[in-house]
């Protein structure tokens, strides 16, 4: 990923966010200033990865929810369109973060999650608080690894984004143990003040399917073992680590 050298303050903010994303005190660390980074940074170990080039992985790996596909091996790549997609190096930043350039001091974060993943909920609230302070540009990637209910929730979140209600849907879907039935989604749409019929139409659209395929392609490119997975700038963070 081609990236111009950010200001020193952005470097510090980025490393703070990497550390924050794996700790219980995420928001406190993000607000804590450079002395927090100086103390915490001594314990961080980064490993350069071969692919994608230019990225590094935090050496510490947290708890993940492993992806399980009961149909693995039962179809060829040609039978599954998602398996045929690739993301070129030139398009990687756009696909990963939703754009190629950012204002100085803003850290791009890509968040791969499943609404039925218990680890994802732990970090989602931290990221939302940091995003609200305009410290990051947060790009959600729906990675439904737990079957049909997860895919329904993922499609609903993507569709809600088309009407400006993704954050509200994220919070509600993460906090409910209910199966996302049509009735449940209509109730969510009404609470969010959006058109439920448009929501269902967007859930079934080719654009939503394509977004899911792009996220799945990125998962394979980065070789994520399961949720939660984040990319903070050029740093890959695997799993949820609570201190």
ROSE-4610 file (N, C-alpha, C; in Angstrom, 1 decimal, always signed):
// ROSE-4610
residu = [X/X/X/X/X/X/X/X/X/X/X/X/X/X/X/X/X/X/X/X/X/X/X/X/X/X/X/X/X/X/X/X/X/X/X/X/X/X/X/X/X/X/X/X/X/X/X/X/X/X/X/X/X/X/X/X/X/X/X/X/X/X/X/X/X/X/X/X/X/X/X/X/X/X/X/X/X/X/X/X/X/X/X/X/X/X/X/X/X/X/X/X/X/X/X/X/X/X/X/X/X/X/X/X/X/X/X/X/X/X/X/X/X/X/X/X/X/X/X/X/X/X/X/X/X/X/X/X/X/X/X/X/X/X/X/X/X/X/X/X/X/X/X/X/X/X/X/X/X/X/X/X/X/X/X/X/X/X/X/X/X/X/X/X/X/X/X/X/X/X/X/X/X/X/X/X/X/X/X/X/X/X/X/X/X/X/X/X/X/X/X/X/X/X/X/X/X/X/X/X/X/X/X/X/X/X/X/X/X/X/X/X/X/X/X/X/X/X/X/X/X/X/X/X/X/X/X/X/X/X/X/X/X/X/X/X/X/X/X/X/X/X/X/X/X/X/X/X/X/X/X/X/X/X/X/X/X/X/X/X/X/X/X/X/X/X/X/X/X/X/X/X/X/X/X/X/X/X/X/X/X/X/X/X/X/X/X/X/X/X/X/X/X/X/X/X/X/X/X/X/X/X/X/X/X/X/X/X/X/X/X/X/X/X/X/X/X/X/X/X/X/X/X/X/X/X/X/X/X/X/X/X/X/X/X/X/X/X/X/X/X/X/X/X/X/X/X/X/X/X/X/X/X/X/X/X/X/X/X/X/X/X/X/X/X/X/X/X/X/X/X/X/X/X/X/X/X/X/X/X/X/X/X/X/X/X/X/X/X/X/X/X/X/X/X/X/X/X/X/X/X/X/X/X/X/X/X/X/X/X/X/X/X/X/X/X/X/X/X/X/X/X/X/X/X/X/X/X/X/X/X/X/X/X/X/X/X/X/X/X/X/X/X/X/X/X/X/X/X/X/X/X/X/X/X/X/X/X/X/X/X/X/X/X/X/X/X/X/X/X/X/X/X/X/X/X/X/X/X/X/X/X/X/X/X/X/X/X/X/X/X/X/X/X/X/X/X/X/X/X/X/X/X/X/X/X/X/X/X/X/X/X/X/X/X/X/X/X/X/X/X/X/X/X/X/X/X/X/X/X/X/X/X/X/X/X/X/X/X/X/X/X/X/X/X/X/X/X/X/X/X/X/X/X/X/X/X/X/X/X/X/X/X/X/X/X/X/X/X/X/X/X/X/X/X/X/X/X/X/X/X/X/X/X/X/X/X/X/X/X/X/X/X/X/X/X/X/X/X/X/X/X/X/X/X/X/X/X/X/X/X/X/X/X/X/X/X/X/X/X/X/X/X/X/X/X/X/X/X/X/X/X/X/X/X/X/X/X/X/X/X/X/X/X/X/X/X/X/X/X/X/X/X/X/X/X/X/X/X/X/X/X/X/X/X/X/X/X/X/X/X/X/X/X/X/X/X/X/X/X/X/X/X/X/X/X/X/X/X/X/X/X/X/X/X/X/X/X/X/X/X/X/X/X/X/X/X/X/X/X/X/X/X/X/X/X/X/X/X/X/X/X/X/X/X/X/X/X/X]
num = [1/1/1/2/2/2/3/3/3/4/4/4/5/5/5/6/6/6/7/7/7/8/8/8/9/9/9/10/10/10/11/11/11/12/12/12/13/13/13/14/14/14/15/15/15/16/16/16/17/17/17/18/18/18/19/19/19/20/20/20/21/21/21/22/22/22/23/23/23/24/24/24/25/25/25/26/26/26/27/27/27/28/28/28/29/29/29/30/30/30/31/31/31/32/32/32/33/33/33/34/34/34/35/35/35/36/36/36/37/37/37/38/38/38/39/39/39/40/40/40/41/41/41/42/42/42/43/43/43/44/44/44/45/45/45/46/46/46/47/47/47/48/48/48/49/49/49/50/50/50/51/51/51/52/52/52/53/53/53/54/54/54/55/55/55/56/56/56/57/57/57/58/58/58/59/59/59/60/60/60/61/61/61/62/62/62/63/63/63/64/64/64/65/65/65/66/66/66/67/67/67/68/68/68/69/69/69/70/70/70/71/71/71/72/72/72/73/73/73/74/74/74/75/75/75/76/76/76/77/77/77/78/78/78/79/79/79/80/80/80/81/81/81/82/82/82/83/83/83/84/84/84/85/85/85/86/86/86/87/87/87/88/88/88/89/89/89/90/90/90/91/91/91/92/92/92/93/93/93/94/94/94/95/95/95/96/96/96/97/97/97/98/98/98/99/99/99/100/100/100/101/101/101/102/102/102/103/103/103/104/104/104/105/105/105/106/106/106/107/107/107/108/108/108/109/109/109/110/110/110/111/111/111/112/112/112/113/113/113/114/114/114/115/115/115/116/116/116/117/117/117/118/118/118/119/119/119/120/120/120/121/121/121/122/122/122/123/123/123/124/124/124/125/125/125/126/126/126/127/127/127/128/128/128/129/129/129/130/130/130/131/131/131/132/132/132/133/133/133/134/134/134/135/135/135/136/136/136/137/137/137/138/138/138/139/139/139/140/140/140/141/141/141/142/142/142/143/143/143/144/144/144/145/145/145/146/146/146/147/147/147/148/148/148/149/149/149/150/150/150/151/151/151/152/152/152/153/153/153/154/154/154/155/155/155/156/156/156/157/157/157/158/158/158/159/159/159/160/160/160/161/161/161/162/162/162/163/163/163/164/164/164/165/165/165/166/166/166/167/167/167/168/168/168/169/169/169/170/170/170/171/171/171/172/172/172/173/173/173/174/174/174/175/175/175/176/176/176/177/177/177/178/178/178/179/179/179/180/180/180/181/181/181/182/182/182/183/183/183/184/184/184/185/185/185/186/186/186/187/187/187/188/188/188/189/189/189/190/190/190/191/191/191/192/192/192/193/193/193/194/194/194/195/195/195/196/196/196/197/197/197/198/198/198/199/199/199/200/200/200/201/201/201/202/202/202/203/203/203/204/204/204/205/205/205/206/206/206/207/207/207/208/208/208/209/209/209/210/210/210/211/211/211/212/212/212/213/213/213/214/214/214/215/215/215/216/216/216/217/217/217/218/218/218/219/219/219/220/220/220/221/221/221/222/222/222/223/223/223/224/224/224/225/225/225/226/226/226/227/227/227/228/228/228/229/229/229/230/230/230/231/231/231/232/232/232/233/233/233/234/234/234/235/235/235/236/236/236/237/237/237/238/238/238/239/239/239/240/240/240/241/241/241/242/242/242/243/243/243]
x = [+0.8/+0.0/+0.9/+0.8/+1.6/+1.0/+1.9/+1.5/+2.5/+2.2/+3.1/+3.4/+4.6/+5.0/+4.1/+3.3/+2.5/+3.2/+2.6/+3.2/+3.5/+4.5/+4.9/+3.7/+2.8/+1.7/+0.8/+0.7/-0.2/+0.5/+1.8/+2.5/+2.2/+2.2/+2.0/+0.5/-0.4/-1.8/-2.1/-1.4/-1.6/-1.1/+0.1/+0.6/-0.3/-0.8/-1.7/-3.0/-3.5/-4.7/-4.4/-3.2/-2.8/-2.8/-2.2/-2.2/-3.5/-4.3/-5.6/-6.5/-6.4/-7.3/-7.1/-6.0/-5.8/-5.9/-6.3/-6.3/-7.7/-7.9/-9.2/-9.5/-8.4/-8.5/-8.3/-9.0/-8.8/-9.0/-10.1/-10.4/-9.4/-9.1/-8.2/-6.9/-6.4/-5.1/-5.1/-6.2/-6.2/-6.2/-6.7/-6.8/-5.6/-4.7/-3.7/-2.5/-2.2/-1.0/+0.2/+1.3/+2.5/+3.2/+3.1/+3.8/+3.2/+1.9/+1.3/+1.9/+2.1/+2.7/+4.1/+4.9/+6.3/+6.4/+5.4/+5.4/+5.0/+3.9/+3.3/+4.1/+4.8/+5.4/+6.6/+7.2/+8.3/+7.9/+6.6/+6.1/+5.5/+5.5/+4.9/+6.0/+5.6/+6.5/+5.8/+6.4/+5.8/+6.6/+5.9/+6.5/+6.1/+7.1/+6.8/+6.2/+5.2/+4.5/+5.0/+5.0/+5.4/+4.3/+3.1/+2.0/+0.8/+0.2/+0.5/+1.8/+2.7/+3.9/+3.6/+4.5/+4.4/+3.6/+3.0/+2.2/+3.0/+2.6/+3.3/+2.1/+2.5/+1.5/+2.0/+1.1/+1.4/+1.7/+2.8/+3.3/+2.4/+1.7/+0.8/-0.6/-1.0/-2.3/-3.3/-4.5/-5.5/-6.5/-7.6/-8.6/-9.4/-9.6/-10.4/-11.5/-12.5/-13.6/-13.3/-13.0/-12.5/-13.7/-13.3/-14.3/-14.4/-15.7/-16.0/-16.9/-16.5/-17.3/-17.6/-18.9/-19.2/-19.2/-19.1/-19.1/-17.8/-16.7/-15.4/-15.0/-14.4/-14.0/-15.1/-16.3/-17.4/-17.7/-16.9/-17.1/-15.8/-15.7/-14.4/-14.4/-13.3/-13.2/-14.1/-14.3/-15.2/-16.6/-17.0/-18.4/-18.7/-17.7/-17.9/-17.3/-18.1/-17.5/-16.6/-16.8/-15.9/-14.5/-14.4/-13.0/-12.2/-12.9/-12.3/-11.8/-12.3/-11.9/-10.5/-9.9/-8.6/-8.6/-7.7/-7.5/-6.1/-5.9/-4.6/-3.9/-2.6/-1.9/-2.3/-2.6/-3.0/-4.4/-5.3/-6.6/-6.7/-5.7/-5.7/-6.2/-5.6/-6.0/-7.5/-7.9/-9.3/-10.3/-9.9/-10.8/-10.8/-9.6/-9.5/-10.1/-9.8/-10.2/-11.3/-11.7/-12.8/-12.4/-11.1/-10.5/-9.0/-8.3/-6.9/-6.1/-6.7/-6.0/-6.8/-6.1/-6.7/-6.1/-6.9/-6.4/-5.3/-4.3/-3.2/-3.8/-3.2/-3.7/-4.8/-5.5/-6.6/-6.0/-6.3/-5.7/-6.8/-6.5/-7.5/-7.5/-8.7/-8.9/-9.9/-9.5/-10.4/-10.8/-12.1/-12.6/-13.4/-12.8/-13.5/-14.2/-15.5/-16.2/-17.5/-18.0/-19.3/-20.1/-21.4/-22.3/-22.5/-22.2/-22.4/-21.0/-20.0/-18.7/-18.6/-18.4/-18.4/-17.1/-16.1/-14.9/-15.1/-15.9/-16.1/-16.7/-17.7/-18.5/-17.6/-16.5/-15.6/-14.9/-14.4/-13.7/-14.5/-15.7/-16.6/-16.9/-17.3/-17.6/-16.4/-15.2/-14.0/-13.8/-14.0/-13.7/-14.8/-16.0/-17.1/-16.8/-16.3/-16.0/-14.8/-13.8/-12.7/-13.1/-13.9/-14.4/-15.2/-16.0/-16.8/-15.9/-14.7/-13.8/-13.0/-13.4/-12.8/-11.3/-10.9/-9.5/-9.2/-10.2/-10.0/-11.0/-10.6/-11.6/-11.9/-13.1/-13.4/-14.1/-13.6/-14.2/-14.6/-15.9/-16.5/-16.4/-15.9/-16.0/-16.8/-17.9/-18.7/-18.2/-17.9/-17.3/-18.2/-19.3/-20.3/-19.8/-19.2/-18.6/-19.4/-20.5/-21.4/-22.7/-22.7/-23.9/-24.9/-26.1/-27.2/-27.5/-27.7/-28.1/-27.0/-25.7/-24.7/-24.7/-25.0/-25.0/-26.2/-27.3/-28.5/-28.2/-27.5/-27.1/-26.1/-25.2/-24.2/-24.9/-25.8/-26.5/-27.3/-27.9/-28.8/-27.9/-26.7/-25.8/-25.3/-25.0/-24.5/-25.7/-26.9/-28.0/-28.4/-28.3/-28.6/-27.7/-26.4/-25.4/-25.9/-26.6/-27.1/-28.1/-28.7/-29.6/-29.1/-27.8/-27.2/-27.4/-27.7/-28.1/-27.2/-26.0/-25.2/-24.8/-24.4/-23.9/-25.0/-26.3/-27.4/-27.6/-27.6/-27.8/-26.7/-25.4/-24.3/-24.5/-24.9/-25.1/-26.2/-27.3/-28.5/-28.2/-27.5/-27.3/-26.2/-25.3/-24.3/-24.8/-25.9/-26.4/-27.6/-28.0/-29.1/-28.7/-29.4/-29.2/-30.3/-31.2/-32.3/-31.9/-32.6/-32.3/-32.9/-32.1/-32.5/-33.6/-34.8/-36.0/-36.4/-37.3/-37.8/-38.5/-39.3/-40.0/-39.0/-37.9/-36.9/-36.3/-35.9/-35.3/-36.2/-37.5/-38.5/-38.5/-38.5/-38.5/-37.3/-36.1/-34.9/-34.9/-35.5/-35.6/-36.5/-37.6/-38.5/-37.9/-37.1/-36.4/-35.4/-34.8/-33.7/-34.3/-35.6/-36.2/-35.9/-35.7/-35.3/-36.4/-36.4/-37.4/-37.1/-38.0/-37.7/-37.8/-38.7/-38.7/-37.4/-36.9/-35.6/-34.5/-34.6/-33.6/-33.5/-34.7/-34.7/-34.3/-34.6/-34.2/-32.7/-32.1/-30.6/-29.9/-30.5/-29.9/-29.8/-30.7/-30.7/-30.0/-29.4/-28.8/-27.5/-27.1/-25.8/-24.7/-25.0/-23.9/-23.6/-24.6/-24.3/-23.5/-23.9/-23.2/-21.8/-21.5/-20.2/-19.4/-20.0/-19.2/-18.8/-19.7/-19.3/-18.2/-18.3/-17.2/-15.9/-15.9/-14.6/-14.0/-14.8/-14.3/-13.8/-14.5/-14.0/-12.6/-12.5/-11.2/-10.1/-10.4/-9.4/-9.0/-10.0/-9.7/-8.7/-8.9/-8.0/-6.6/-6.6/-5.3/-4.5/-5.1/-4.4/-4.3/-4.9/-4.9/-5.3/-6.4/-7.0/-7.5/-7.1/-7.6/-9.0/-9.6/-10.9/-11.1/-12.3/-12.7/-12.3/-11.9/-11.8/-10.5/-10.5/-9.3/-9.4/-8.3/-8.2/-7.0/-7.0/-5.8/-5.8/-4.9/-4.7/-3.6/-3.9/-2.8/-2.2/-1.0/-0.3/-0.1/-0.7/-0.5/-1.7/-1.5/-2.5/-2.6/-3.8/-4.1/-5.0/-4.6/-5.4/-6.0/-7.3/-7.9/-8.2/-8.8/-9.1/-8.3/-7.6/-6.7/-7.1/-7.6/-8.0/-7.0/-6.5/-5.5/-6.1]
y = [-1.2/+0.0/+1.2/+2.1/+3.3/+4.2/+4.8/+5.7/+6.7/+8.0/+9.0/+9.1/+9.5/+9.5/+10.5/+10.0/+10.9/+11.7/+12.8/+13.6/+12.8/+13.2/+12.5/+12.2/+13.2/+13.1/+12.0/+11.8/+10.7/+9.4/+9.3/+8.1/+7.7/+8.6/+8.3/+7.9/+8.6/+8.2/+6.8/+6.5/+5.2/+4.1/+4.3/+3.3/+3.2/+4.3/+4.3/+3.5/+3.6/+2.9/+1.4/+1.0/-0.4/-1.0/-0.3/-0.8/-0.7/+0.3/+0.4/-0.7/-1.1/-2.1/-3.5/-3.7/-5.0/-4.9/-3.8/-3.6/-3.2/-3.5/-3.2/-1.7/-0.9/+0.6/+1.3/+0.9/+1.4/+2.9/+3.4/+4.8/+5.6/+5.1/+5.8/+6.0/+4.9/+5.0/+5.9/+5.9/+6.8/+8.3/+8.6/+9.9/+10.3/+9.3/+9.4/+10.2/+10.5/+11.3/+10.4/+11.1/+10.4/+9.6/+10.0/+9.3/+7.9/+7.7/+6.4/+5.5/+6.0/+5.3/+4.9/+5.8/+5.6/+4.4/+4.3/+3.3/+1.9/+2.0/+0.8/+0.3/+1.2/+0.8/-0.2/-0.2/-1.1/-2.5/-2.8/-4.2/-4.6/-3.8/-4.1/-4.8/-5.9/-6.5/-6.7/-6.1/-6.1/-7.1/-7.8/-8.7/-8.3/-8.0/-7.7/-8.9/-8.7/-9.9/-9.8/-11.0/-11.1/-10.6/-10.9/-10.5/-10.1/-9.0/-7.9/-7.2/-6.9/-6.2/-4.8/-4.4/-3.1/-3.1/-4.3/-4.4/-5.2/-5.0/-5.7/-6.2/-7.2/-7.8/-7.6/-7.3/-7.3/-8.7/-8.8/-10.2/-10.9/-10.1/-10.7/-11.0/-12.3/-12.7/-13.0/-12.4/-12.6/-13.7/-13.7/-14.7/-14.4/-15.5/-15.3/-16.4/-16.0/-17.0/-17.6/-18.8/-19.4/-19.6/-19.3/-19.5/-21.0/-21.4/-22.8/-22.9/-23.6/-23.7/-25.2/-25.6/-27.0/-27.5/-26.6/-27.0/-26.9/-26.7/-26.6/-27.8/-27.6/-28.8/-29.3/-28.8/-29.4/-28.6/-27.5/-26.7/-26.2/-26.1/-25.6/-24.1/-23.5/-22.0/-21.4/-22.1/-21.5/-21.5/-22.5/-22.5/-21.5/-20.9/-19.9/-18.6/-17.6/-16.4/-15.7/-15.8/-15.1/-15.6/-16.9/-17.5/-17.1/-16.5/-16.1/-14.6/-13.9/-12.5/-12.3/-11.2/-10.8/-9.3/-8.8/-7.4/-7.1/-6.2/-5.9/-5.0/-4.9/-4.0/-2.5/-2.1/-0.8/-0.5/-1.5/-1.2/-1.6/-2.1/-2.6/-1.6/-0.4/+0.6/+1.0/+1.2/+1.5/+0.4/-0.8/-1.9/-2.1/-1.9/-2.1/-1.0/+0.2/+1.3/+2.2/+1.9/+2.6/+3.9/+4.2/+5.4/+5.2/+6.1/+5.9/+7.0/+8.1/+9.2/+9.6/+10.2/+10.6/+12.0/+12.7/+13.9/+13.6/+14.5/+14.4/+14.1/+13.1/+12.8/+11.9/+11.5/+10.5/+9.2/+8.2/+6.8/+6.0/+5.3/+4.4/+3.1/+2.6/+1.3/+0.4/-0.8/-1.8/-2.8/-3.0/-3.9/-5.0/-6.3/-7.5/-8.2/-8.4/-8.9/-9.7/-10.5/-11.2/-10.8/-10.6/-10.2/-11.3/-12.5/-13.6/-14.0/-13.2/-13.4/-12.7/-13.4/-12.7/-11.8/-12.1/-11.3/-9.9/-9.9/-8.7/-7.6/-8.0/-7.0/-6.3/-7.0/-6.4/-5.1/-5.3/-4.2/-3.2/-3.6/-2.7/-1.4/-1.5/-0.3/+0.6/+0.1/+0.9/+1.7/+1.0/+1.6/+2.7/+2.4/+3.4/+4.7/+4.6/+5.8/+6.5/+5.8/+6.5/+7.2/+6.5/+7.0/+8.3/+8.3/+9.5/+10.7/+10.5/+11.6/+12.0/+11.4/+11.7/+11.5/+10.5/+10.1/+9.1/+8.4/+7.4/+7.5/+6.9/+6.6/+5.1/+4.7/+3.3/+2.7/+1.6/+0.9/-0.5/-0.7/-2.0/-3.1/-4.3/-5.4/-6.5/-6.8/-7.9/-9.2/-10.1/-11.4/-12.4/-12.8/-13.7/-15.2/-15.6/-16.9/-17.9/-17.5/-18.4/-18.7/-18.8/-19.3/-18.3/-18.7/-17.9/-16.7/-16.8/-15.6/-14.6/-15.0/-14.0/-13.3/-14.0/-13.4/-12.4/-12.8/-11.9/-10.6/-10.7/-9.5/-8.7/-9.3/-8.6/-7.9/-8.5/-7.9/-6.7/-6.9/-5.8/-4.6/-4.8/-3.7/-3.0/-3.7/-3.1/-2.3/-2.8/-2.2/-0.9/-1.0/+0.1/+1.3/+0.9/+2.0/+2.8/+2.2/+2.9/+4.0/+3.9/+4.9/+5.6/+5.5/+6.3/+5.8/+4.5/+4.0/+2.8/+2.7/+1.6/+1.5/+2.7/+2.6/+2.2/+2.6/+2.2/+0.7/+0.2/-1.2/-2.0/-1.5/-2.2/-2.4/-1.4/-1.5/-2.4/-2.4/-3.2/-4.7/-4.9/-6.3/-7.0/-6.2/-6.7/-7.1/-6.4/-6.5/-7.5/-8.0/-8.9/-10.4/-11.3/-12.7/-13.2/-12.4/-12.8/-13.1/-14.1/-14.3/-13.2/-12.6/-11.5/-11.8/-12.0/-12.3/-11.0/-11.2/-10.0/-9.1/-9.6/-8.8/-8.0/-8.7/-8.0/-6.9/-7.1/-6.1/-4.9/-5.2/-4.1/-3.2/-3.9/-3.1/-2.2/-2.8/-2.0/-0.9/-1.1/-0.1/+1.0/+0.7/+1.7/+2.5/+1.8/+2.6/+3.5/+3.1/+3.9/+5.0/+4.9/+5.9/+5.8/+4.5/+4.3/+3.4/+3.3/+2.6/+1.1/+0.3/-1.1/-1.9/-1.4/-2.1/-1.9/-0.6/-0.3/-1.1/-1.3/-2.1/-3.5/-4.2/-5.5/-5.6/-4.6/-4.6/-4.5/-3.6/-3.4/-4.7/-5.4/-6.6/-7.6/-7.7/-8.7/-8.2/-7.0/-6.4/-7.0/-6.9/-7.3/-6.5/-5.2/-4.4/-4.9/-5.4/-5.9/-7.2/-8.1/-9.3/-9.0/-8.0/-7.7/-7.2/-6.4/-5.9/-7.1/-8.1/-9.3/-10.0/-10.1/-10.9/-10.1/-8.8/-8.1/-8.3/-8.2/-8.5/-9.9/-10.9/-12.2/-12.4/-11.6/-11.7/-11.1/-10.0/-9.4/-10.3/-11.0/-12.0/-13.0/-13.5/-14.5/-13.9/-12.7/-12.0/-11.8/-11.5/-11.2/-12.5/-13.6/-14.9/-14.7/-14.0/-13.9/-15.3/-15.7/-17.1/-17.0/-15.9/-15.8/-14.4/-14.1/-12.8/-12.7/-11.6/-10.3/-10.1/-9.3/-8.9/-7.4/-6.7/-5.3/-5.0/-4.0/-3.4/-1.9/-1.5/-0.2/+0.5/+1.3/+1.8/+0.6/+0.4/-0.8/-1.9/-1.9/-2.9/-3.8/-5.1/-6.1/-6.5/-6.5/-7.0/-8.1/-9.3/-10.5/-10.8/-10.9/-11.3/-10.2/-10.6/-9.6/-10.0/-9.0/-9.2/-8.2/-8.7/-7.8/-7.9/-6.7/-6.7/-6.4]
z = [+0.0/+0.0/+0.0/-1.0/-1.1/+0.0/+0.8/+1.8/+2.1/+2.0/+2.3/+3.8/+4.2/+5.6/+6.3/+7.4/+8.1/+9.1/+9.6/+10.6/+11.8/+12.6/+13.8/+14.8/+14.9/+15.8/+15.3/+13.9/+13.4/+13.7/+13.6/+14.0/+15.4/+16.3/+17.7/+17.9/+17.2/+17.3/+16.8/+15.7/+15.1/+16.0/+16.6/+17.5/+18.8/+19.2/+20.3/+20.0/+18.8/+18.4/+18.3/+17.8/+17.8/+19.2/+20.1/+21.5/+22.1/+21.8/+22.4/+21.9/+20.6/+20.1/+20.7/+21.4/+22.1/+23.6/+24.1/+25.6/+26.1/+27.3/+27.9/+28.0/+28.2/+28.4/+27.0/+26.0/+24.7/+24.6/+25.1/+25.0/+25.9/+27.0/+27.9/+27.3/+26.7/+26.0/+24.9/+24.1/+22.9/+23.4/+24.6/+25.1/+25.9/+26.2/+27.2/+26.9/+25.6/+25.3/+25.0/+24.6/+24.1/+25.2/+26.5/+27.5/+27.7/+27.4/+27.5/+26.4/+25.2/+24.2/+24.5/+25.1/+25.4/+26.4/+27.4/+28.3/+27.7/+26.9/+26.3/+25.2/+24.4/+23.2/+23.4/+24.6/+24.9/+24.8/+25.0/+25.1/+23.7/+22.7/+21.5/+20.6/+19.9/+19.0/+17.7/+16.6/+15.3/+14.4/+13.5/+12.6/+11.2/+10.3/+8.9/+8.2/+7.4/+6.7/+5.2/+4.6/+3.2/+2.3/+2.6/+1.8/+2.6/+2.4/+1.5/+1.9/+1.0/+1.3/+1.8/+2.8/+3.4/+4.7/+5.0/+6.3/+7.3/+8.6/+9.7/+10.6/+11.4/+12.3/+13.7/+14.6/+16.0/+16.5/+17.1/+17.5/+18.4/+19.3/+20.3/+19.6/+19.6/+19.0/+20.1/+20.0/+21.0/+20.7/+21.4/+21.2/+20.0/+19.2/+17.9/+18.0/+17.2/+16.9/+15.5/+15.4/+14.2/+13.2/+11.9/+10.8/+10.6/+10.5/+10.2/+9.0/+8.0/+6.8/+6.6/+6.8/+6.7/+5.3/+4.3/+2.9/+2.3/+3.1/+2.6/+1.8/+0.6/-0.2/-1.1/-1.0/-1.7/-3.0/-3.2/-4.4/-4.9/-6.2/-6.8/-6.8/-7.0/-7.0/-8.1/-9.2/-10.3/-9.8/-8.9/-8.5/-7.4/-6.8/-5.8/-6.3/-6.7/-7.3/-6.4/-5.1/-4.1/-4.2/-4.5/-4.5/-5.8/-6.7/-8.0/-7.9/-6.9/-6.8/-6.3/-6.8/-6.2/-6.0/-5.1/-4.9/-5.2/-6.2/-6.6/-5.6/-5.7/-4.7/-4.9/-6.2/-6.5/-5.9/-5.8/-5.2/-3.8/-3.1/-1.8/-0.8/-0.8/+0.2/+0.0/-1.2/-1.5/-1.0/-1.3/-0.8/+0.7/+1.3/+2.7/+3.6/+3.2/+4.0/+3.4/+2.2/+1.5/+0.9/+1.0/+0.3/+0.2/-0.5/-0.7/+0.0/+0.4/+1.1/+2.3/+3.3/+4.5/+5.0/+5.8/+6.3/+7.3/+7.5/+8.4/+9.8/+10.5/+11.9/+12.0/+10.9/+10.9/+10.5/+11.4/+11.2/+10.6/+9.4/+8.9/+9.6/+9.9/+10.6/+9.8/+9.5/+8.9/+10.0/+10.2/+11.2/+10.6/+10.8/+10.3/+11.4/+11.3/+12.4/+12.0/+13.0/+12.8/+14.0/+13.8/+14.9/+15.9/+15.6/+16.5/+17.2/+16.9/+17.5/+18.8/+20.0/+21.3/+21.4/+20.7/+20.8/+20.1/+19.0/+18.2/+19.1/+19.9/+20.6/+21.6/+22.1/+23.1/+22.5/+21.3/+20.7/+20.0/+19.5/+18.7/+19.5/+20.8/+21.5/+21.7/+21.9/+22.0/+20.7/+19.5/+18.3/+18.0/+18.4/+18.1/+18.9/+20.2/+21.0/+20.3/+19.9/+19.3/+18.0/+17.2/+15.9/+16.2/+17.2/+17.6/+17.8/+18.3/+18.5/+17.3/+16.1/+14.8/+14.8/+15.6/+15.5/+14.4/+14.0/+13.0/+11.9/+10.7/+9.7/+9.7/+10.2/+10.5/+9.3/+8.7/+7.6/+8.2/+8.1/+8.6/+7.4/+7.8/+6.9/+7.5/+7.0/+7.5/+7.1/+8.1/+7.8/+8.5/+7.9/+8.5/+8.5/+9.6/+9.6/+10.4/+11.0/+11.8/+11.1/+9.8/+9.1/+8.7/+8.4/+7.9/+8.7/+10.0/+10.8/+10.8/+10.7/+10.6/+9.3/+8.2/+6.9/+6.8/+7.4/+7.4/+8.1/+9.3/+10.0/+9.3/+8.6/+7.8/+6.7/+6.0/+4.9/+5.4/+6.5/+7.1/+7.5/+8.0/+8.4/+7.1/+6.1/+4.9/+4.2/+4.2/+3.7/+4.5/+5.8/+6.7/+6.4/+6.1/+5.7/+4.6/+3.6/+2.5/+2.8/+4.0/+4.5/+5.7/+6.0/+7.0/+8.4/+8.6/+9.9/+10.3/+9.8/+10.1/+11.6/+12.1/+13.5/+14.4/+14.2/+15.1/+14.9/+13.7/+13.5/+14.1/+14.0/+14.6/+16.1/+16.8/+18.2/+18.6/+17.9/+18.2/+17.8/+16.7/+16.3/+17.2/+17.7/+18.5/+19.9/+20.3/+21.7/+21.8/+20.7/+20.7/+20.5/+21.1/+20.9/+20.0/+19.6/+18.8/+17.3/+16.7/+15.3/+14.5/+13.5/+12.8/+11.8/+12.3/+11.4/+10.7/+9.7/+9.0/+10.0/+10.9/+11.9/+12.7/+13.1/+14.0/+13.2/+11.9/+11.1/+10.8/+10.6/+10.4/+11.7/+12.8/+14.1/+14.2/+13.8/+13.9/+12.9/+11.7/+10.7/+11.2/+11.8/+12.3/+13.4/+14.3/+15.4/+14.8/+13.7/+13.1/+12.2/+11.9/+11.1/+9.6/+9.2/+7.7/+7.1/+5.8/+5.1/+5.1/+5.7/+5.8/+4.5/+3.6/+2.3/+1.5/+1.6/+0.9/+1.6/+2.9/+3.6/+3.0/+2.9/+2.4/+0.9/+0.1/-1.2/-1.3/-0.5/-0.5/+0.1/+1.0/+1.5/+0.4/-0.5/-1.6/-2.8/-2.8/-4.0/-4.3/-5.6/-6.0/-5.4/-5.1/-4.5/-3.1/-2.4/-1.0/-1.1/-2.1/-2.3/-2.7/-3.5/-3.9/-2.8/-1.9/-0.7/+0.2/+0.4/+1.2/+0.5/-0.8/-1.6/-1.5/-1.5/-1.4/+0.0/+1.0/+2.4/+2.5/+1.9/+2.0/+1.2/+0.2/-0.6/+0.2/+1.0/+1.8/+3.0/+3.5/+4.6/+4.1/+2.9/+2.3/+2.1/+1.6/+1.2/+2.5/+3.6/+4.9/+5.7/+5.3/+6.0/+7.4/+7.7/+9.0/+9.5/+10.7/+11.2/+11.7/+12.0/+12.5/+13.0/+13.5/+14.1/+15.5/+16.0/+15.4/+14.7/+13.6/+12.9/+12.6/+12.7/+12.4/+11.6/+10.8/+10.2/+10.6/+11.4/+11.8/+11.1/+10.1/+9.2/+8.5/+8.7/+8.1/+9.1/+10.2/+11.3/+11.4/+11.3/+11.4/+12.9/+13.4/+14.8/+14.8/+15.3/+15.3/+16.6/+16.7/+18.0/+18.9/+20.0/+21.1/+22.3/+22.8/+23.9/+25.0/+26.1/+27.2/+28.3/+28.8/+29.8/+31.2]
